[in-house]
Structure formats: structure tokens, C-alpha cells
Amino acid sequence: MLERLGAPFRGFGDWLARAVDATYRAFGRPGKWFQDFLNGSWLGHATHPVVTDLVVGGAAIVVVLDLAAMLLGADDLRTATVIVVGITTLSALSAVVTGLTDYKDTSPGDERNVAVLHGLVNIGGTAVFVISFAAHLAGADDLGRLFSLIGAVVFAFGSYVGGHLVFKYGFMVNYNAFSRGRRAPEFTAVIPVTEVPENTPVKAMLGPTALVVVRRGDLAYALKASCSHAGGQLDKGELVGDTIVCPSHFSAFRLADGAVRHGPASTRQVAYRARVENGQIEVQGPTG
């Protein structure tokens, strides 16, 4: 159902994803670092749900304060109500920015349809709370209460849509969470050195687990081949310094240990100990 509700906005949604991506690219390296901050690459998981918790919690508190004022005549709660409405509004604006940053990397189709619906609903809720805050500041408390209640209902629906996006499509969830790959308690040969040109990502198999292997002289590195962000093929990625960059959404992972250097990924890549031995690349692990 939610996919169908979002389908009419497909053209707009595709344009919006391109526009947000182009905006970050226009600012070059500073834009990339700001994107990393908003994606949550530094946090270990997405920033957006942290902010949305403040929005949903704030909206719920506002409703409780408004009910107390109307049913119990607690007029001394007005200052507290105005403060919480203001904090909720600011949090909602922050959620819009972090949400748009995540949104640009949605997959076209049903996932993006649900994501654009989620975004539009919550932008609407944010606009309603802006009106509520302005009404409270102007002394029109009854009008402010009405808009706070409407906004809380809108945010509740938006949260439901967001939950659908995460739990059905796994958006911004560690792609490798339930398939970390085969463990190798001992060093195991996965590919001959002659098949791994220096400074070139190459796919190798450890049983059923696909790895990306990189050789630099006598040093070897091995990471799980599927990107933790959305499953992109790292063996088709580009080496940049001490990192490998995913070709799908350009997340960058450190070769040595899989640490996230740039997002949108927020979860480190599964890494294996690797070495050159007896004409083979051997791996042991994973380590991360």
C-alpha cells in the first residue's frame, strides 16, 4: 500500500535524489565531509533516526502538556509547552536535512517510493509544527494546540512509513549484518598471486563468501566484497590512497581494517587478515 501511495511522486523523487547528490558534489571535499556527518559515518549508524527520536518524543510530550492544560486547567505549563514545541520544531528541521542526505542513496523503485512518501509526510508535519510554534509565540495558544495535535498525528504516520522503509527494505541498515561471511580460523589460500595485479581490486572466494583482495608488493588486504551500505560490489571499486571506494554510492573503506572513511556507509566493512605465502593470497578471519 505504501509503495502505491508513493508511486505518484516517483518522477519528483528521482529528481530530488539527483538534486541532493549534485548539491553535495558542488561543494567538493567540504560537501563530502558534511555529508559524512549527516549520514552518521562517524557515529557507527545513521544520524537520522537519532534526530527523529527527538521529534517523536517531543511531539508526544507536547500533546501531554496540551491535554494537561485543557483538562486540568494547568495554565502554568504554557512556558514548558512553548519550549518543547520549539525544540521539536528544530529537531524536525534537522531530521529533514539528515533524511534528505540519506534519501539521495535510495534505490529507484519501491524503496524510493516509500522513502519519498516518508519524507513528504514528515516535511508536512514539520510545517505544521512551525505554524504551532508561531501561534504559541503570538499568544494564540488554542490554535497552537490544534496544530500541535495535527502535527503529532502526521509525525506518527511518518514514523510508521519510516519503519516500513527500514524493516522491509533494510534501508541504511548494515547489509552484512546477517551474512558476515565464512570464518577462517587458519590462513586459507583464496587466489594465486599471479591472478592479483598490484593495486587492482580482484574478487576471490572463501568458500561461498565473496572477498575483494588487493595486493601491494608483499602486502595483501582482504575485505568482504559486498558493501555494508547497500551491497555494492567492492571488487569493482576504485582504490584511493589507503581506501577502496564502492562504485554504487561511493562509500570509502580503509583496506587495512574496513573502517569507514567516507559515507554514506556507517558500518565498517568486514575485514580479513591477509598475507602473501607460497605464491598464494591467504586469508584468516574475519577481523571486523
N, C-alpha and C positions, 0 to 999 in steps of 0.2 A: 504493500500500500504506500509506504513512504517513498519508495522508488518512483511510483507513478505520480505522487504529489510533486516531486522534484523534477520530473521529466520536462515539464513545460519551460523550465529555466535552463535547459541544457546548453543552448547557444550562449546565453549570458554567462553561465558557469564556466564554459570553456574559455570565453573571452576574459573573464575575471582571473582565472588561473594564469593565463599568459600575461595579463597586465601586471599582476603582483610580481611574477617572476622577472619581468622586464624592469620593474621599478628597482628591485634589489640589484639586478645586474648593472643598472645605470650608475649605481654608487660604488661599483668596483669592490675592492677589498673591505672598506668600511661597511658597505652594504652586506657583505658576506658575514662579517663578524656580528652585525646587528641581527641578521637572520639566525645565526647560531644561538644568540642569546634568547631570542623569542621562541625558537624551536625547542630549546632545552637541552642542547648538546652538552652543555656544561653541568646540567643537573642530573643526568642519568636517565631521565624520562621527560616526556613532553611538558612544557610550561603551561600550555593552555588549560588542562584540567585543574591545575593548582589554582589558577585565577577563577575558573568557573565555580569552584567550591565556594569562594568568597561571594560570588554573585548569588548563587542559590541560597547559601546560608543567610546572606544579608536580606534577600527578598523575604525569606521566611520570618526573620526577626521583625522586619517592618510590618508584616501582616499581624504578628502577635501584638506589637505595640499599638497598632491601629485598633485592633479589637479591644485591647485593654482600655484605650482612650474612649471608645464608643460605648462599650458595655459596662465599664466600671467607673466612667467619668474621671479617669486618671489624666487630667489635663497637664499635670506636671511632667508628663512623658514627651511633650512636644519637642523639646530640645534634643532629647535622645533620638526621636524619630527622624528629625531633620538630619542629624549627623549620620545615622545609619543609611538613610536614603542617599545621602551624598557619597558615602563610601561605596555603597552598592553600585551607584551610577558610574563612579570612577573605575571600579573593578570590571563593570560590564564593558566599558570602553576599552580597557586593557584586554579583555577577553576577545573583543572584536579584532584587535591588532594581532594577537597571538594566533587566533583562529585563522585569519587570512593567511598568515605565514605558513601554517601547516597546510591549509587548503590548496595552495598552489601545487602541491605534490600529490594530490589525489589522482587516482586512476580514472580516466574517462569512462563514462557508462554509469551503471547503477551506483557505484561508490560515490562518484562525484555528484550525481543527482541527489543523493541523501545528504551529502556534505553541503551543497548549496542551499538545500531546504533548511538544514540546521542553522547555517549562517544567517539566512534571511529572517528566520523566526527570531533569532536572538538579537539581530540588529533592530528588529521591530520592538522587542522587549526593552532594549537599551533606550530607544527613542521615547518610549512610554515613561521610563523612569526619569529621563531628563525632564519631561513635562511635569512629572510628580515633584521632582526636586524644585523646579522653578515655582510651582504652585505653592509649595510649603514656604519657600522664601518670601513669596508675596503675601503670605498670611491666609491664603485660600486653602486651609487645611482639609476641608471636606473634599475639595476637588483633588488635592494631593493624595488623599487616602484612596479615592476611587481609582486613580491612575496607578497607584502602588499595587492595588489588588489585581488590576488588569495585567500589569507588568509581571507580577509574580506568577499568574496563570500562564502567560506567554513563555516565561523562562522555564516553567515546569515542562511544558510541551517541548521546548527546545532541548531540554536536558534528556527527555525521552528519545528524541531524534538522535542526539549525540551518542547516547548509549547504544542505539541500534547501529550507528556507524562504527563504533569501536568493537562491539561484541559480535556483530555479524560479519563485518569486513576486516576486522583487525587493524583498522587504520591507526597509525602511529604506535603500534604495539610491536615489540621485538619479534621480527619474522622468524628468528631461530629459537624462540623460547621453548618450543616443544620438540625441536629436532636439532639439538646441538651437534649431532653427528657422532660417528663412531669414536670411542675412546681407544687410544693405542698405548697400553701400559709399557710396551717396549718399542724401541725405534723400529719402524716398519718401512721398507722401501716402497715408494709410490710411483717413481718415474726415473728413467735413466737421465743422467746429467746431460748427455748428448741431445736430449729432446727438450732441454730448457735453455734457450739462448739467454745470454746475460741481459739483465734489465728488461726482461719481457715477461709479462704475466702469462702463465701457462696453466691450463686445467689439468688436474691429476685426481685420481680416485683412491680413496682409502676405504676399501670395501664399497658400500653403497653411497658413501659420503663424498661429495664433490669438493675439492680444495682448489684454491688458487696458489700456485707456487711461483716464487720469484728467486732468481739466483743472482748474486753479485759477487763475482770471484768465487772464493771458497765459502762464502756465507749463503745460507738459504733461509727463506721465510715461507711460512705456510699459514693461510687463513681459510676459514670456511668460505666457499665460493659464493654463497647466497648472501646478499647484503642484509644486515639486520633491520634496515629501514623498511624495505618493501620487496626484498628478494631479488634485487638486480644481480646480474652476473658479473662478479668482480674480475673473473678471468678475462673479460672483455674490456676491463677498465684501463685507466692510464696511470702510469707511475709519475708522481710529482714529488721530488725530494724523497723523504723517508715515508711517503704515504702512497696508497693506491686509491684512486678516485672512481667511485661507482659510475657507470655510464648512464644509469637511469635518472637519478636525481642529484648526482654529484656529491654525495657524502664521501668524506675522506677518512681513511683509517690508517693508523700507523702500522707499518709492516711488522715491526718487532713484537707488538703485543696486541694489536687490534684496537687500540684506544681510538676514540672518536676525535679527529682533529677538526672536522667541519661537518655540519649537519646537512640535511635535516635529520640524519640518524642521531639518536640519543643513547643508544645501547652499543657497547663495544662489540667488535666483531670477534667471533670465536677464533682463537689463535692456537696453533700447534708449534711445539718445539721442532725445529728442522735442522738438518745438517747434511753435508756432502760426505758420503762414505762409500768407498769401493765402487765408484762410478755411478752411484745412485743418490737421489734425493730421498732421505729418510725422515720420517716424522714421528713424533711422540706427543701425546696429549689427548684432548685439547687443554690449554692452559688458562683460557679466559672465558 
